[in-house]
Amino acid sequence: MTQSTNADLIERAKAGAAEGLWLRADRQSGGRGRMGRRWDSPPGNLYLSGLARLLPGDPPPSTLAFVAAVSVYDALVHFAPSVNFQIKWPNDIMVRGSMGAPPAKLCGMLLDRTGDAVIVGIGVNLAVYPEDLNRPVTSLSALGIEPPAPQVFAEKLAAIFADLLTRWRTYGTQPILSLWQEKAHEQGAALSVQLPDGGQLLGSYQGLDKDGALKLRLDNGDIHAIHAADVFLI
């Protein structure tokens, strides 16, 4: 057990660790989600952090969030091809609800940066999920899928991420953003957006701009670009 795989990998990055290093923990005592929220870390799930080093000419570092999202989505489809996954901006992986039920969260990610190092933290509910949250969550096991061992999932994910990272560097952000949008919720989906300043916006999803910002159509028809927020499907 460790406090946080992201925190551990940040220290290794500062000490000169090379790109491609991944750290996995069976448990975490201080896992973090986006906006500083705690990430519960019981045994059986995936708690993984990977290291990418920014190179001259790389696309914007923030777009690595989309590389990570597509990588996890593809890994999940490999192990659970019958499940209807979807990506929610910027990099949550959801399971589509049935008969009008809201989508349930299966995976969350957190990117940290120190110098030229970007740490990609990934948590996937393979075996269990927290039951004390105010939003729908699930796990592969709860969906009737025999989950892979966390190490097996981590190895598959790392290989997919390495391939997509090369594509991101070679061809830029647009191919990655196109893949992301193919795997995301549909255009026109109703969204509730909680802004960092506490404000709320309601609108419909209108795709991504060239830098990966979410385009939200408000009731008055205006398009608002969302660069940082909590986004909920409604």
DRENZA-914056 format. One line per field, with one value per residue (C-alpha): residue in one letter; x, y, z. Coordinates in steps of 0.001 Angstrom, whole numbers, padded with zeros to 6 digits. Layout:
residuo = a  ...
xx = X  ...
yy = Y  ...
zz = Z  ...
# end
This chain:
residuo = m  t  q  s  t  n  a  d  l  i  e  r  a  k  a  g  a  a  e  g  l  w  l  r  a  d  r  q  s  g  g  r  g  r  m  g  r  r  w  d  s  p  p  g  n  l  y  l  s  g  l  a  r  l  l  p  g  d  p  p  p  s  t  l  a  f  v  a  a  v  s  v  y  d  a  l  v  h  f  a  p  s  v  n  f  q  i  k  w  p  n  d  i  m  v  r  g  s  m  g  a  p  p  a  k  l  c  g  m  l  l  d  r  t  g  d  a  v  i  v  g  i  g  v  n  l  a  v  y  p  e  d  l  n  r  p  v  t  s  l  s  a  l  g  i  e  p  p  a  p  q  v  f  a  e  k  l  a  a  i  f  a  d  l  l  t  r  w  r  t  y  g  t  q  p  i  l  s  l  w  q  e  k  a  h  e  q  g  a  a  l  s  v  q  l  p  d  g  g  q  l  l  g  s  y  q  g  l  d  k  d  g  a  l  k  l  r  l  d  n  g  d  i  h  a  i  h  a  a  d  v  f  l  i
xx = 000000  001107  -000379  -000721  000793  000722  002664  005187  005705  006081  009029  010557  010054  011900  014740  015003  012791  012300  009103  007222  007537  004287  003557  000676  -000562  -002896  -004249  -003797  -004269  -004468  -005742  -006981  -009533  -010151  -010898  -009030  -011629  -010642  -010446  -011339  -008898  -010079  -008252  -009132  -009293  -006707  -004607  -002022  000142  002242  004978  005227  008029  007155  009362  009890  007110  004681  000982  -000462  000151  -003513  -004502  -002748  -006006  -007649  -004840  -005430  -009200  -009046  -006399  -008521  -011649  -009869  -008436  -011887  -013388  -010648  -011612  -015363  -016489  -020160  -020343  -021591  -018839  -018708  -016268  -017444  -015404  -012580  -011610  -014162  -015286  -018969  -021278  -024431  -027596  -030445  -034157  -033541  -031125  -028274  -024768  -022596  -018944  -016415  -013114  -011575  -008221  -006020  -003099  -000320  002707  006187  008645  008562  006934  003205  001873  -001248  -003132  -005848  -008348  -010651  -013333  -012581  -013853  -015703  -017099  -017812  -021420  -021510  -021354  -024124  -023851  -024142  -020976  -020270  -017539  -016885  -017784  -021118  -021834  -021443  -017966  -015170  -012584  -008999  -006285  -005173  -001650  -003001  -005187  -002264  000000  -002618  -003363  000322  000793  -002245  -001165  002338  000873  -001532  001218  003283  000302  -000274  003333  003406  000050  -001034  -004193  -006876  -006741  -006847  -009748  -011594  -011153  -012320  -015482  -016299  -016272  -018003  -021633  -023675  -023869  -026725  -026527  -027837  -025083  -024811  -021486  -020158  -017558  -014480  -015936  -019080  -021276  -023414  -024233  -026860  -026730  -026070  -022838  -021654  -018319  -014788  -012783  -009309  -007654  -010096  -012320  -015904  -018374  -021609  -024674  -026637  -030402  -029947  -027981  -024562  -021651  -019553  -016075  -015416  -011745  -012039  -015188  -017097  -019440  -022507  -024800  -028462
yy = 000000  003552  006972  007872  006479  009988  011398  008552  009018  012793  012160  009681  012133  014817  012341  011792  008773  008138  008291  005032  004259  003049  002545  000412  -000018  -002627  000063  003790  005627  009085  008689  011890  012644  015820  019063  017655  015009  011843  008662  005574  002746  -000680  -003835  -005326  -002162  -000485  002339  003245  006211  006651  009105  011071  013547  016609  017108  020209  020384  018204  019138  021016  018993  019287  017131  014149  013822  012699  010248  008736  008598  006800  004412  003344  003087  000775  -001345  -001732  -002750  -005365  -007012  -006311  -005997  -006463  -003385  -000074  002300  006008  008816  011910  015090  015241  011676  009877  006494  005841  002888  003843  003355  001158  002029  005698  005154  007679  006581  005241  006148  003335  005192  008551  010129  012878  014493  016231  018062  018749  020380  018517  015469  014752  012151  010339  008854  006317  004602  001892  000090  -003460  -005461  -003039  000491  003028  003028  006321  008753  011064  009920  006556  004440  000849  -001746  -004454  -007058  -005344  -005451  -009231  -009170  -011263  -008520  -009010  -008861  -005246  -006085  -007676  -004648  -002302  -004049  -003862  -000221  000758  -000772  001054  004336  004049  003575  006517  008708  008105  009016  012186  013251  012296  013552  016096  016374  016153  012367  011781  014213  012497  009111  010628  012019  008670  007081  009883  010648  011781  015300  017222  015359  017465  018495  020192  021987  022917  025660  026065  029316  027492  028608  026240  026103  023969  023207  020618  019050  020392  018636  019831  022768  022291  022361  019910  022393  021254  023281  023819  025291  027379  027887  031245  029561  030847  028397  028445  026839  024842  024461  023334  022098  019107  017881  015708  014002  014765
zz = 000000  -000679  -000050  -003723  -006903  -008393  -005443  -005638  -009363  -009015  -006695  -009117  -011995  -010044  -009544  -013302  -014002  -017716  -019730  -019780  -016072  -014492  -010799  -009530  -005963  -004509  -002167  -001522  001749  000183  -003366  -005023  -007694  -009667  -007781  -004744  -003945  -002132  -004214  -002182  -002851  -001643  -002807  -006177  -008274  -010467  -009002  -011603  -012571  -015705  -016659  -019901  -020613  -022679  -025731  -027877  -030441  -028476  -028579  -025565  -022374  -021345  -024314  -022740  -020782  -024022  -024775  -021339  -021766  -025114  -023763  -020794  -022933  -025386  -022558  -021025  -024364  -024710  -021408  -021471  -025110  -024227  -021958  -023360  -022218  -022966  -022189  -020307  -020582  -020061  -019118  -016945  -018241  -017763  -018358  -020201  -018171  -019360  -019503  -018761  -015865  -015694  -016689  -013866  -013375  -013701  -013980  -013137  -013943  -012568  -014375  -012433  -013788  -012475  -014868  -018176  -016563  -016780  -014363  -015556  -012602  -013372  -011093  -012475  -010479  -011508  -008529  -006223  -006140  -003381  -002203  -000293  -003216  -004406  -008023  -009802  -009803  -010768  -011316  -013873  -011276  -010533  -014271  -014275  -015815  -014320  -013865  -014945  -012314  -011844  -013070  -016246  -016912  -016192  -018708  -021449  -020682  -020689  -024148  -025566  -023990  -025488  -028963  -028626  -027155  -030296  -032482  -030399  -030960  -034627  -035874  -033243  -031205  -033883  -034496  -030731  -030254  -033111  -031433  -028141  -029708  -031329  -027874  -025946  -025204  -028188  -029587  -027986  -024665  -021776  -019372  -016001  -015545  -012098  -012546  -010298  -008886  -007735  -010608  -012644  -016338  -018042  -021728  -024402  -025596  -028946  -029322  -028620  -029868  -031382  -027943  -026334  -024511  -024203  -026267  -024329  -026028  -023533  -023627  -025375  -028172  -027126  -027227  -024052  -024022  -020844  -019948  -016295  -014537  -013232  -015937  -015315  -017803  -017029
# end
